[in-house]
């Protein structure tokens, strides 16, 4: 899908390929070869650069050329209830345009839509780039807090559960944190390199940083470092929980087995007495009119004594 937009903080334009203007934004989501060729023709950006973000295994990096700058970052995405992943996003800045390329529609770019056109200006390409990076980091923090809440809920469920479902959910969360950790660290390296570009002349015609832009980028770096610290902390917590709750599940199973063994002993007492009085030999109370009731009372008495003894030994 190819969409072309332009915003100047006062007006938002949804453009067509026939009326392209300077300072517009090309947004490519899982583009077709024809759409890639169209953007290549309009912006003079090589297709191999446009395709860089279409590789799911691509890591964050920067490529600086005379005609363009490629900033490749990784976005957080949700695959399922407790399944988290990351996805590459390519941001290409040229002298006249800004281009974003991603394999899937995502929550980060969806925040730059007509309803919020006053919050971004596609003509200020450097600030727009930093805003995308800032939104990316904010969503990392949001998902990390969500993972923390899910971990707390799973912890409560595991205290009374003997199933593997909660353990599998913890494993999915741990895998998501691993993806987040790798992506946040490479994203941080990209941001540090962007901050160093202000002191070079190689890309000033493409990225020009004002004081507000530098402040925004520094805020992004701070938030990214905070996310890295949160990932490290949650990863350690999850690792400890995985070991602890594996033991808890085993202990819960032992408690159930202990209860079942106690019930088996209690039921065995009246069964044994009934077996004795069911023999084809003379037994007490054979000719007594209340013999059956006496046997029941004796069985209940022995059963009560057995139950009391097991209860005192904490077998229930």
C-alpha positions as CSV (number, residue, x, y, z in Angstrom):
1,X,0.0,0.0,0.0
2,X,1.3,3.4,-0.9
3,X,0.0,6.7,0.6
4,X,1.3,10.2,0.1
5,X,0.6,12.8,2.7
6,X,1.7,16.3,3.5
7,X,1.1,18.3,6.7
8,X,2.3,21.8,7.7
9,X,0.7,22.0,11.2
10,X,-2.3,23.8,9.8
11,X,-3.5,21.6,6.9
12,X,-3.3,18.0,6.0
13,X,-3.2,16.8,2.4
14,X,-3.9,13.3,1.1
15,X,-2.0,13.5,-2.2
16,X,-2.1,11.4,-5.3
17,X,0.8,10.4,-7.5
18,X,-0.3,13.0,-10.0
19,X,0.0,16.0,-7.8
20,X,3.1,15.4,-5.8
21,X,4.7,18.4,-4.1
22,X,7.9,19.1,-2.2
23,X,8.0,18.1,1.4
24,X,5.5,15.3,1.2
25,X,5.6,12.0,3.0
26,X,5.6,8.6,1.2
27,X,4.2,5.9,3.4
28,X,4.8,2.4,2.1
29,X,3.1,-0.6,3.9
30,X,4.0,-4.0,2.5
31,X,4.5,-2.4,-0.9
32,X,4.2,-4.1,-4.3
33,X,7.1,-4.0,-6.8
34,X,5.1,-1.5,-8.8
35,X,4.7,0.8,-5.8
36,X,8.4,0.5,-5.1
37,X,9.2,1.4,-8.7
38,X,6.9,4.4,-8.5
39,X,8.6,5.8,-5.4
40,X,12.0,5.1,-6.9
41,X,11.1,7.1,-9.9
42,X,9.6,10.0,-7.9
43,X,12.3,10.3,-5.3
44,X,15.5,8.8,-7.0
45,X,16.0,6.5,-4.0
46,X,17.4,3.1,-5.1
47,X,15.1,0.1,-4.7
48,X,17.6,-1.8,-2.6
49,X,17.4,1.1,0.0
50,X,13.6,1.0,-0.2
51,X,13.6,-2.8,0.3
52,X,15.9,-2.7,3.3
53,X,13.0,-2.6,5.9
54,X,11.2,-5.4,4.1
55,X,13.5,-8.0,5.6
56,X,12.1,-9.1,9.0
57,X,15.6,-9.9,10.3
58,X,17.1,-6.5,9.5
59,X,18.7,-4.8,12.4
60,X,18.7,-1.1,13.2
61,X,21.4,1.0,11.4
62,X,22.1,4.2,9.5
63,X,23.3,4.7,6.0
64,X,24.4,8.2,5.0
65,X,24.8,9.1,1.3
66,X,24.9,12.4,-0.5
67,X,21.3,12.1,-1.8
68,X,19.6,10.4,1.1
69,X,19.9,9.1,4.7
70,X,18.4,5.7,5.6
71,X,17.5,5.3,9.3
72,X,16.5,1.7,10.0
73,X,14.8,1.2,13.4
74,X,12.7,-1.6,15.0
75,X,9.2,-1.1,16.2
76,X,7.4,-3.1,18.9
77,X,4.3,-5.1,17.8
78,X,1.9,-7.5,19.4
79,X,1.3,-10.9,17.8
80,X,-1.0,-12.3,20.4
81,X,-2.3,-11.9,24.0
82,X,1.2,-12.5,25.5
83,X,3.3,-12.6,22.3
84,X,5.4,-9.6,21.4
85,X,7.8,-9.1,18.5
86,X,9.7,-6.3,16.7
87,X,9.5,-5.2,13.1
88,X,11.9,-3.1,11.0
89,X,10.9,0.4,9.9
90,X,12.8,2.2,7.3
91,X,12.9,6.0,7.3
92,X,14.5,7.6,4.3
93,X,15.2,11.3,4.2
94,X,16.0,13.1,0.9
95,X,16.4,16.7,0.0
96,X,12.7,17.0,-0.8
97,X,10.8,14.0,0.7
98,X,10.6,11.7,3.6
99,X,9.8,8.0,3.0
100,X,8.7,5.3,5.5
101,X,8.7,1.6,4.6
102,X,7.3,-1.2,6.7
103,X,6.0,-4.7,6.2
104,X,2.9,-4.2,8.3
105,X,0.6,-1.5,9.5
106,X,1.7,-0.4,12.9
107,X,0.7,1.7,15.9
108,X,3.6,4.1,15.6
109,X,2.8,5.4,12.1
110,X,-0.9,5.2,12.7
111,X,-0.5,8.1,15.2
112,X,0.5,10.4,12.3
113,X,-2.9,10.7,10.7
114,X,-5.3,13.5,9.7
115,X,-6.8,13.9,13.2
116,X,-3.4,14.8,14.6
117,X,-2.0,16.8,11.7
118,X,-1.2,19.8,13.9
119,X,1.4,17.7,15.8
120,X,3.7,17.1,12.9
121,X,5.1,18.9,9.8
122,X,6.4,16.8,7.0
123,X,8.5,19.8,5.8
124,X,10.5,19.6,9.0
125,X,11.9,16.2,8.1
126,X,14.4,16.0,10.9
127,X,11.9,16.7,13.6
128,X,9.4,14.3,11.9
129,X,12.1,11.6,12.1
130,X,12.7,12.2,15.8
131,X,9.0,12.2,16.4
132,X,8.7,8.8,14.9
133,X,11.6,7.6,17.0
134,X,10.0,9.1,20.1
135,X,6.6,7.4,19.4
136,X,8.5,4.1,18.9
137,X,10.2,4.4,22.3
138,X,6.9,5.4,24.0
139,X,5.2,2.3,22.7
140,X,8.1,0.1,23.9
141,X,7.5,1.6,27.4
142,X,3.8,1.1,27.0
143,X,4.2,-2.6,26.1
144,X,6.7,-3.2,28.8
145,X,4.2,-1.9,31.4
146,X,1.6,-4.2,29.8
147,X,4.0,-7.1,30.1
148,X,4.5,-6.3,33.8
149,X,0.8,-6.3,34.4
150,X,0.4,-9.6,32.5
151,X,3.2,-11.1,34.6
152,X,1.4,-10.1,37.8
153,X,-1.8,-11.7,36.6
154,X,-0.1,-14.9,35.5
155,X,1.6,-15.0,38.9
156,X,-1.8,-15.0,40.6
157,X,-3.1,-17.7,38.3
158,X,0.0,-19.9,38.8
159,X,-0.6,-20.0,42.6
160,X,-3.6,-22.1,42.1
161,X,-2.9,-23.8,38.7
162,X,-1.3,-27.0,37.7
163,X,-1.5,-26.5,33.9
164,X,1.2,-25.6,31.5
165,X,-0.8,-22.6,30.0
166,X,0.6,-20.0,32.4
167,X,4.2,-21.3,32.0
168,X,3.9,-21.1,28.2
169,X,2.6,-17.5,28.6
170,X,5.6,-16.7,30.7
171,X,7.9,-18.2,28.0
172,X,6.2,-16.0,25.4
173,X,6.7,-12.9,27.5
174,X,10.3,-13.8,28.1
175,X,10.9,-14.3,24.3
176,X,9.2,-10.9,23.7
177,X,11.5,-9.3,26.2
178,X,14.5,-10.8,24.4
179,X,13.4,-9.3,21.1
180,X,12.8,-5.9,22.8
181,X,16.2,-6.0,24.5
182,X,18.0,-6.5,21.2
183,X,16.0,-3.9,19.3
184,X,16.2,-1.3,22.0
185,X,20.0,-1.6,22.2
186,X,20.5,-1.3,18.4
187,X,17.9,1.6,18.3
188,X,20.0,3.3,21.0
189,X,23.1,3.0,18.9
190,X,21.2,4.6,15.9
191,X,20.1,7.5,18.1
192,X,23.6,8.1,19.4
193,X,24.9,8.2,15.8
194,X,22.1,10.6,14.8
195,X,23.2,12.9,17.7
196,X,26.8,12.8,16.4
197,X,25.7,13.8,12.9
198,X,25.1,17.3,14.1
199,X,28.9,17.9,14.2
200,X,29.5,16.6,10.7
201,X,29.1,18.4,7.4
202,X,28.4,15.3,5.4
203,X,24.6,15.3,6.0
204,X,23.7,18.9,7.0
205,X,21.9,19.4,3.7
206,X,19.6,16.5,4.6
207,X,19.4,16.7,8.5
208,X,19.6,20.1,10.0
209,X,19.1,20.1,13.8
210,X,17.9,23.1,15.7
211,X,17.9,23.3,19.5
212,X,14.4,21.9,19.8
213,X,15.3,19.0,17.6
214,X,18.4,18.2,19.7
215,X,16.3,18.4,22.9
216,X,13.7,16.0,21.3
217,X,16.4,13.5,20.3
218,X,18.0,13.6,23.8
219,X,14.6,12.9,25.3
220,X,14.2,9.9,22.9
221,X,17.6,8.6,24.0
222,X,16.7,9.0,27.7
223,X,13.4,7.2,27.2
224,X,15.2,4.5,25.2
225,X,17.7,3.9,28.0
226,X,14.8,3.7,30.5
227,X,13.2,1.1,28.4
228,X,16.5,-0.9,28.3
229,X,16.6,-0.8,32.1
230,X,13.0,-2.0,32.3
231,X,13.7,-4.8,29.9
232,X,16.7,-6.0,32.0
233,X,14.7,-5.8,35.2
234,X,11.6,-7.6,33.8
235,X,13.8,-10.3,32.2
236,X,15.5,-11.0,35.6
237,X,12.1,-11.1,37.3
238,X,10.6,-13.5,34.6
239,X,13.7,-15.8,34.8
240,X,13.2,-16.1,38.6
241,X,9.5,-16.6,38.3
242,X,9.9,-19.4,35.7
243,X,12.1,-21.4,38.1
244,X,9.9,-20.6,41.2
245,X,6.6,-21.5,39.6
246,X,7.9,-24.7,38.1
247,X,8.5,-25.7,41.7
248,X,5.1,-24.4,42.8
249,X,3.3,-26.4,40.1
250,X,5.2,-29.5,41.3
251,X,4.3,-28.7,44.9
252,X,0.6,-28.2,44.0
253,X,0.6,-31.6,42.3
254,X,2.2,-33.2,45.4
255,X,-0.6,-31.7,47.5
256,X,-3.3,-33.1,45.3
257,X,-1.6,-36.5,45.3
258,X,-1.4,-36.4,49.1
259,X,-5.1,-35.6,49.3
260,X,-6.0,-38.4,47.0
261,X,-3.9,-40.8,49.0
262,X,-5.7,-39.7,52.2
263,X,-9.1,-40.2,50.6
264,X,-8.0,-43.7,49.4
265,X,-7.0,-44.7,52.9
266,X,-10.3,-43.4,54.4
267,X,-12.4,-45.2,51.8
268,X,-10.4,-48.4,52.3
269,X,-11.5,-48.7,56.0
270,X,-15.2,-49.3,55.4
271,X,-14.4,-51.3,52.3
272,X,-12.3,-53.6,54.3
273,X,-15.0,-54.0,57.0
274,X,-17.6,-54.7,54.4
275,X,-15.4,-57.3,52.9
276,X,-15.0,-59.1,56.2
277,X,-18.8,-59.2,56.8
278,X,-19.4,-60.3,53.3
279,X,-17.5,-63.6,53.7
280,X,-19.4,-66.9,53.4
281,X,-18.4,-67.9,57.0
282,X,-20.1,-67.2,60.4
283,X,-19.4,-63.6,61.4
284,X,-20.6,-61.6,64.4
285,X,-24.2,-60.2,64.2
286,X,-25.1,-62.7,61.6
287,X,-28.5,-63.5,63.1
288,X,-29.0,-60.1,64.9
289,X,-31.9,-58.0,63.6
290,X,-29.7,-54.9,63.8
291,X,-26.5,-56.5,62.6
292,X,-26.3,-54.3,59.5
293,X,-26.7,-51.1,61.5
294,X,-24.0,-52.3,63.9
295,X,-21.6,-52.9,61.1
296,X,-22.3,-49.5,59.6
297,X,-21.7,-47.8,63.0
298,X,-18.4,-49.7,63.4
299,X,-17.3,-48.8,59.9
300,X,-18.1,-45.1,60.5
301,X,-16.3,-45.2,63.8
302,X,-13.1,-46.6,62.2
303,X,-13.4,-44.2,59.3
304,X,-13.8,-41.2,61.6
305,X,-10.7,-42.2,63.6
306,X,-8.7,-42.6,60.4
307,X,-9.9,-39.2,59.1
308,X,-9.1,-37.5,62.4
309,X,-5.6,-39.1,62.5
310,X,-4.8,-38.0,58.9
311,X,-6.2,-34.5,59.7
312,X,-3.9,-34.2,62.7
313,X,-1.0,-35.2,60.5
314,X,-1.9,-32.5,58.0
315,X,-2.7,-35.0,55.2
316,X,-5.6,-32.9,53.9
